[in-house]
């Protein structure tokens, strides 16, 4: 068993997560059939993982380019602690911002944005760099899309580490 969130998860929990990771809306009866267990067993385990906060919901994975936002960029922002919270509020209000992380190191924030044009990116950078310096990287491709550590958990459980 793996201690996670102060509650133990076993191999079946991990196998359920693996099946739901890329298709969260798939029927639990299908997951149960693949795993050789009953649908109520899968439903109960999913419910418990939701209660513990292991599963925090399901989300759509969208193709930003097909929605008219072909440019994706990471804007790294350096700001003083005094203005960081103000900058976070500004970014929160910007629809182009799809993710933001507070980080250690030279930068204090890494902001992921999607925009329709280079001109729109320039405007976003201008808004984000009002209170500090910034450095921007345009995404050329995403060879590994956002994924959970479920596979790593399974590997760790298999090797005991």
C-alpha positions as CSV (number, residue, x, y, z in Angstrom):
1,X,0.0,0.0,0.0
2,X,1.1,3.6,-0.7
3,X,0.5,6.2,2.0
4,X,-1.1,9.1,0.3
5,X,-3.0,12.0,1.9
6,X,-2.7,10.1,5.2
7,X,-4.9,7.4,3.8
8,X,-3.6,4.2,2.2
9,X,-4.1,3.5,-1.5
10,X,-3.7,0.0,-2.8
11,X,-2.9,-1.4,-6.2
12,X,-6.6,-1.5,-7.3
13,X,-6.9,2.3,-6.5
14,X,-3.9,3.0,-8.7
15,X,-5.2,0.8,-11.5
16,X,-8.6,2.6,-11.4
17,X,-6.8,6.0,-11.6
18,X,-4.7,4.7,-14.5
19,X,-7.9,3.8,-16.4
20,X,-9.6,7.2,-15.6
21,X,-6.5,9.4,-16.1
22,X,-7.0,10.1,-19.8
23,X,-10.8,9.4,-20.1
24,X,-12.3,10.5,-16.8
25,X,-15.9,10.4,-18.3
26,X,-15.7,6.7,-19.2
27,X,-18.3,4.5,-17.6
28,X,-17.2,3.0,-14.3
29,X,-18.8,-0.3,-15.5
30,X,-16.2,-0.4,-18.3
31,X,-13.4,0.3,-15.8
32,X,-14.7,-2.5,-13.6
33,X,-14.9,-5.0,-16.5
34,X,-11.3,-4.2,-17.5
35,X,-10.1,-4.7,-13.9
36,X,-12.2,-7.8,-13.3
37,X,-14.1,-6.3,-10.3
38,X,-17.7,-5.2,-9.8
39,X,-18.9,-1.8,-10.8
40,X,-20.0,-1.0,-7.2
41,X,-16.5,-1.7,-6.0
42,X,-15.0,0.8,-8.6
43,X,-17.7,3.4,-7.8
44,X,-17.1,3.1,-4.0
45,X,-13.3,3.5,-4.4
46,X,-13.7,6.5,-6.7
47,X,-16.1,8.1,-4.2
48,X,-13.6,7.5,-1.4
49,X,-10.8,9.0,-3.4
50,X,-12.9,12.0,-4.1
51,X,-13.7,12.4,-0.4
52,X,-10.0,12.3,0.4
53,X,-9.2,14.8,-2.2
54,X,-7.1,12.4,-4.3
55,X,-9.6,12.9,-7.2
56,X,-10.4,16.6,-7.3
57,X,-12.7,16.5,-10.4
58,X,-12.4,15.9,-14.1
59,X,-11.5,18.5,-16.7
60,X,-11.7,18.8,-20.5
61,X,-8.4,18.8,-22.4
62,X,-8.9,21.4,-25.1
63,X,-6.9,22.1,-28.3
64,X,-6.3,25.8,-27.8
65,X,-5.2,26.2,-31.4
66,X,-8.5,24.8,-32.7
67,X,-10.3,27.2,-30.5
68,X,-8.5,30.2,-32.1
69,X,-5.5,30.5,-29.7
70,X,-2.6,29.2,-31.7
71,X,0.1,30.8,-29.5
72,X,0.9,29.4,-26.1
73,X,3.7,30.9,-24.0
74,X,5.2,30.8,-20.5
75,X,5.8,34.2,-19.0
76,X,8.2,34.1,-16.1
77,X,7.8,37.1,-13.8
78,X,10.2,38.6,-11.3
79,X,8.5,40.9,-8.8
80,X,9.0,41.9,-5.2
81,X,6.9,40.2,-2.6
82,X,5.0,43.5,-2.0
83,X,3.6,43.4,-5.5
84,X,3.3,39.7,-6.1
85,X,-0.2,39.4,-4.7
86,X,-1.3,42.4,-6.9
87,X,0.2,40.7,-9.9
88,X,-1.7,37.5,-9.0
89,X,-5.0,39.3,-8.9
90,X,-4.2,41.0,-12.3
91,X,-3.4,37.6,-13.9
92,X,-6.5,36.0,-12.3
93,X,-8.7,38.6,-14.2
94,X,-7.0,37.9,-17.5
95,X,-8.8,35.3,-19.6
96,X,-5.6,34.6,-21.6
97,X,-4.0,33.2,-18.4
98,X,-4.8,29.5,-18.2
99,X,-2.4,28.6,-15.4
100,X,-0.1,30.3,-12.9
101,X,2.4,28.9,-10.4
102,X,4.3,30.6,-7.6
103,X,7.9,29.3,-7.8
104,X,11.3,29.5,-6.1
105,X,14.4,30.9,-7.8
106,X,14.9,34.1,-9.7
107,X,11.3,34.1,-10.9
108,X,8.4,34.4,-8.5
109,X,5.6,33.5,-10.9
110,X,5.3,31.4,-14.0
111,X,2.3,32.2,-16.0
112,X,1.0,30.1,-18.9
113,X,-1.0,32.0,-21.5
114,X,-2.8,31.3,-24.7
115,X,-3.3,34.1,-27.3
116,X,-4.5,34.6,-30.9
117,X,-1.5,36.6,-32.1
118,X,2.0,37.9,-31.3
119,X,0.4,41.3,-30.8
120,X,-2.0,39.9,-28.2
121,X,1.0,38.2,-26.5
122,X,2.8,41.5,-26.4
123,X,-0.2,43.0,-24.6
124,X,-0.3,40.2,-22.1
125,X,3.4,40.5,-21.4
126,X,2.9,44.3,-20.9
127,X,0.2,43.8,-18.4
128,X,2.1,41.1,-16.5
129,X,5.4,43.0,-16.4
130,X,3.9,46.3,-15.0
131,X,5.3,45.5,-11.6
132,X,8.5,43.6,-12.4
133,X,10.7,42.0,-15.0
134,X,9.6,39.2,-17.2
135,X,11.0,36.7,-19.6
136,X,8.8,34.9,-22.1
137,X,9.1,31.6,-23.9
138,X,6.8,30.6,-26.7
139,X,5.8,27.0,-26.8
140,X,6.8,25.3,-30.0
141,X,5.4,21.9,-29.1
142,X,4.3,19.7,-26.2
143,X,5.9,16.3,-26.5
144,X,4.6,15.3,-23.0
145,X,1.2,16.8,-22.2
146,X,0.0,17.4,-18.7
147,X,-0.3,14.1,-16.9
148,X,-0.6,12.9,-13.4
149,X,2.0,10.9,-11.4
150,X,-0.2,7.8,-11.4
151,X,2.4,5.8,-13.5
152,X,5.2,6.9,-11.1
153,X,3.1,5.8,-8.1
154,X,2.5,2.4,-9.7
155,X,6.3,2.0,-10.5
156,X,7.2,3.1,-6.9
157,X,4.7,0.5,-5.5
158,X,6.1,-2.2,-7.7
159,X,9.7,-1.5,-6.6
160,X,8.9,-0.7,-3.0
161,X,10.2,2.8,-3.4
